C-alpha cells in the first residue's frame, strides 16, 4: 500500500496535520505538490488499483481508477499493478482512513486488514545486507574499523548511497550521524528521508527524535557526507 498527498497550492495547517496523522499511524506518505490540481495527469498516472480521498469536511471516496474524479483530491491510496484488491479490502481501506482522518475508532477486523495490506517502506538491514538493485526501501548499516571512527551508510528510496563518518570519542555518535546526513538536501529536503531518520533514531536510541534541533545544528556542522558506499570511504582513507 502506498499513499501520496496532494497539498493545496499554499500548504496550510490542515495539510500538515493530515500528513503528521498518517506518519504517527506508521505510514510514510509521499507528497506531490505539483500534480494535485491536474486531474488529467492524475487519471493517467493512477491506473493501478487505487482510491482517491477528498477532504471537505466530509470524506468522499473515488474507486473507479480516477475516471469519476472531478476536483482536486487530498490524497490517494494505491497499489502495485499485480496486487488485486477485493471489495472487502476496499471497504476496510475506506473505513480505516475515514476513522484515521476523523479520529474515530475502527474495528479490529478493519485494523487487521489494513495492516496486512501495508507495505513497510522503512527497513533496518544488517551490515552485509545491501540491495543489489534500486529499491523503494531505505537501508542502513554501520561499520567501525577501529576504536576512533564509525562509518554510517544509508541507501535511500532512489537507490542512492550516502556515507558519513563520526568520531567515537565524543559520546554523541548517533547525534553527529543524524546532523551530518541532515546537512545535505537529499535528507534535509526529503520528507521520506526525514521519516526514515526518525525510525532509525527510534531503533537505535531512547527518547524523542529532536529533528528541529538537528536541523538547526546541521546548518553549521563540519561533518562530511559522501555519495558512495562505506567500503569506498574506507579505501580512500
C-alpha positions as CSV (number, residue, x, y, z in Angstrom):
1,X,0.0,0.0,0.0
2,X,1.3,3.4,-1.0
3,X,-0.1,6.9,-0.1
4,X,0.5,10.2,-1.9
5,X,-0.8,13.5,-0.6
6,X,-1.7,16.4,-2.8
7,X,-1.3,19.6,-0.7
8,X,-3.0,22.9,-1.5
9,X,-1.1,25.4,-3.6
10,X,-0.4,27.2,-0.3
11,X,0.4,24.5,2.2
12,X,-1.7,25.1,5.3
13,X,-2.0,23.7,8.8
14,X,-4.6,21.2,7.7
15,X,-2.2,19.6,5.2
16,X,0.5,19.4,7.8
17,X,-2.0,17.9,10.3
18,X,-3.1,15.1,8.0
19,X,0.5,14.2,6.9
20,X,1.6,14.1,10.6
21,X,-1.5,12.0,11.5
22,X,-0.6,9.4,8.8
23,X,3.1,9.4,9.9
24,X,2.0,8.9,13.5
25,X,0.0,5.9,12.4
26,X,3.1,4.3,10.9
27,X,2.7,5.3,7.2
28,X,5.3,7.1,5.2
29,X,3.3,9.2,2.7
30,X,4.8,10.8,-0.4
31,X,3.9,14.4,-1.2
32,X,3.1,15.6,-4.7
33,X,2.9,19.4,-4.7
34,X,2.7,19.7,-8.5
35,X,0.0,17.5,-10.0
36,X,-2.8,17.6,-7.5
37,X,-4.8,20.1,-9.5
38,X,-4.2,18.5,-12.9
39,X,-7.0,15.9,-13.0
40,X,-6.0,14.6,-16.4
41,X,-2.5,13.8,-15.2
42,X,-3.9,12.0,-12.1
43,X,-6.3,10.0,-14.2
44,X,-3.4,8.9,-16.5
45,X,-1.0,8.3,-13.7
46,X,-3.1,6.2,-11.3
47,X,-4.2,3.3,-13.4
48,X,-3.3,0.6,-10.8
49,X,-5.8,-0.2,-8.0
50,X,-6.4,3.0,-6.1
51,X,-8.8,5.0,-4.0
52,X,-8.9,8.9,-4.0
53,X,-10.0,10.8,-0.9
54,X,-11.3,14.4,-0.9
55,X,-11.4,16.2,2.4
56,X,-14.0,18.9,2.5
57,X,-15.4,18.4,6.0
58,X,-16.6,15.0,4.8
59,X,-14.5,12.3,3.2
60,X,-15.6,11.4,-0.3
61,X,-14.1,8.3,-1.9
62,X,-13.5,7.6,-5.6
63,X,-12.8,4.0,-6.5
64,X,-13.0,3.8,-10.3
65,X,-9.4,4.4,-11.4
66,X,-10.0,8.1,-11.4
67,X,-12.5,8.3,-14.2
68,X,-15.1,10.0,-11.9
69,X,-12.6,12.4,-10.4
70,X,-14.0,16.0,-10.9
71,X,-12.0,18.0,-8.4
72,X,-8.7,18.1,-6.6
73,X,-8.2,15.1,-4.3
74,X,-6.4,15.4,-0.9
75,X,-4.6,12.0,-1.2
76,X,-4.7,8.7,-2.9
77,X,-4.1,5.2,-1.6
78,X,-2.8,2.9,-4.3
79,X,-1.1,-0.5,-5.0
80,X,1.2,-2.1,-7.5
81,X,-0.4,-3.4,-10.7
82,X,-0.1,-7.0,-9.7
83,X,-1.9,-6.5,-6.4
84,X,-5.6,-7.4,-6.7
85,X,-7.8,-5.7,-4.0
86,X,-11.2,-7.2,-3.4
87,X,-14.4,-5.4,-2.4
88,X,-13.9,-6.4,1.3
89,X,-10.4,-4.9,1.3
90,X,-11.6,-1.7,-0.4
91,X,-14.3,-1.4,2.3
92,X,-11.8,-1.8,5.1
93,X,-9.5,0.8,3.5
94,X,-12.3,3.3,3.3
95,X,-13.4,2.7,6.8
96,X,-9.8,2.8,8.2
97,X,-8.8,6.1,6.6
98,X,-12.2,7.7,7.4
99,X,-11.6,6.7,11.0
100,X,-8.0,7.9,11.0
101,X,-8.8,11.3,9.5
102,X,-11.7,11.9,11.8
103,X,-10.1,10.4,14.9
104,X,-12.7,7.6,15.2
105,X,-12.2,4.1,16.4
106,X,-12.2,1.3,13.8
107,X,-13.0,-2.3,14.4
108,X,-10.3,-4.9,14.9
109,X,-11.1,-6.6,11.6
110,X,-10.6,-3.3,9.7
111,X,-7.4,-2.6,11.5
112,X,-6.0,-6.1,10.8
113,X,-7.0,-5.9,7.1
114,X,-5.2,-2.6,6.6
115,X,-2.1,-3.6,8.5
116,X,-1.9,-6.7,6.3
117,X,-2.1,-4.5,3.2
118,X,0.5,-2.0,4.4
119,X,4.0,-2.1,2.8
120,X,6.6,-1.1,5.4
121,X,8.8,1.3,3.4
122,X,11.4,1.7,6.1
123,X,13.7,-1.3,6.8
124,X,16.7,-1.6,9.0
125,X,19.2,-4.1,7.5
126,X,22.4,-5.6,8.9
127,X,25.9,-4.9,7.8
128,X,26.1,-7.4,4.9
129,X,22.6,-7.0,3.5
130,X,22.8,-4.2,1.0
131,X,20.4,-4.4,-2.0
132,X,22.0,-5.1,-5.4
133,X,19.4,-3.1,-7.3
134,X,17.5,0.1,-6.7
135,X,14.7,-0.3,-4.2
136,X,11.8,1.8,-2.7
137,X,13.2,1.0,0.8
138,X,15.7,2.8,2.9
139,X,18.6,0.7,4.2
140,X,21.1,1.4,6.9
141,X,24.4,-0.2,8.0
142,X,27.4,0.9,10.0
143,X,31.0,-0.3,10.5
144,X,33.8,0.7,13.0
145,X,37.2,-0.1,11.5
146,X,38.9,0.9,14.8
147,X,38.1,2.5,18.2
148,X,38.2,6.0,16.8
149,X,35.7,6.1,13.9
150,X,32.4,4.7,12.9
151,X,31.1,4.8,9.3
152,X,27.3,5.1,8.7
153,X,25.8,4.3,5.4
154,X,22.2,4.9,4.2
155,X,20.7,3.8,0.9
156,X,17.7,6.0,0.1
157,X,14.4,5.2,-1.7
158,X,16.0,6.2,-5.1
159,X,18.9,3.7,-4.6
160,X,21.4,6.5,-3.9
161,X,24.1,5.6,-1.3
162,X,25.4,8.1,1.2
163,X,28.1,7.6,3.8
164,X,29.4,9.7,6.7
165,X,32.0,9.1,9.4
166,X,31.8,10.3,13.0
167,X,34.3,10.2,15.9
168,X,33.6,7.6,18.6
169,X,35.2,9.6,21.3
170,X,32.6,12.4,21.6
171,X,29.9,10.2,23.1
172,X,27.3,11.5,20.6
173,X,27.9,9.2,17.7
174,X,24.3,8.9,16.6
175,X,23.6,12.6,17.1
176,X,26.5,13.5,14.9
177,X,25.5,11.0,12.2
178,X,21.9,12.4,12.1
179,X,23.2,16.0,11.9
180,X,25.7,15.1,9.1
181,X,23.0,13.5,7.0
182,X,20.6,16.4,7.5
183,X,23.2,18.8,6.3
184,X,22.6,17.7,2.7
185,X,19.5,18.3,0.6
186,X,19.0,14.6,-0.1
187,X,17.9,14.3,3.6
188,X,17.1,17.8,4.6
189,X,14.5,18.4,1.9
190,X,13.1,14.9,1.5
191,X,10.2,14.0,3.8
192,X,10.7,10.3,3.3
193,X,14.4,10.6,4.3
194,X,13.5,12.5,7.4
195,X,10.8,9.9,8.3
196,X,13.5,7.2,7.9
197,X,15.9,9.1,10.2
198,X,13.2,9.2,12.8
199,X,12.6,5.5,12.5
200,X,16.3,4.8,12.7
201,X,16.6,7.0,15.8
202,X,13.8,5.1,17.4
203,X,15.6,1.9,16.5
204,X,19.0,3.0,17.9
205,X,18.2,5.4,20.7
206,X,15.8,6.2,23.5
207,X,13.7,9.4,23.7
208,X,12.1,11.7,21.2
209,X,13.8,12.4,17.9
210,X,15.0,16.1,18.1
211,X,14.5,16.9,14.4
212,X,14.4,20.7,14.7
213,X,17.5,20.7,16.9
214,X,19.4,18.6,14.5
215,X,18.3,20.7,11.5
216,X,19.5,23.8,13.2
217,X,22.9,22.2,14.1
218,X,23.2,20.8,10.6
219,X,23.4,24.3,9.1
220,X,26.9,24.8,10.6
221,X,28.1,21.3,11.1
222,X,31.6,20.4,9.9
223,X,30.8,16.8,9.0
224,X,31.1,15.4,5.5
225,X,28.7,13.1,3.6
226,X,30.0,11.2,0.6
227,X,27.7,9.8,-2.1
228,X,29.4,6.4,-2.1
229,X,29.4,3.1,-0.2
230,X,31.3,2.9,3.1
231,X,33.8,0.5,1.6
232,X,35.0,3.2,-0.8
233,X,35.4,5.6,2.1
234,X,37.5,3.0,3.9
235,X,39.7,2.6,0.8
236,X,40.1,6.4,0.4
237,X,41.1,7.0,3.9
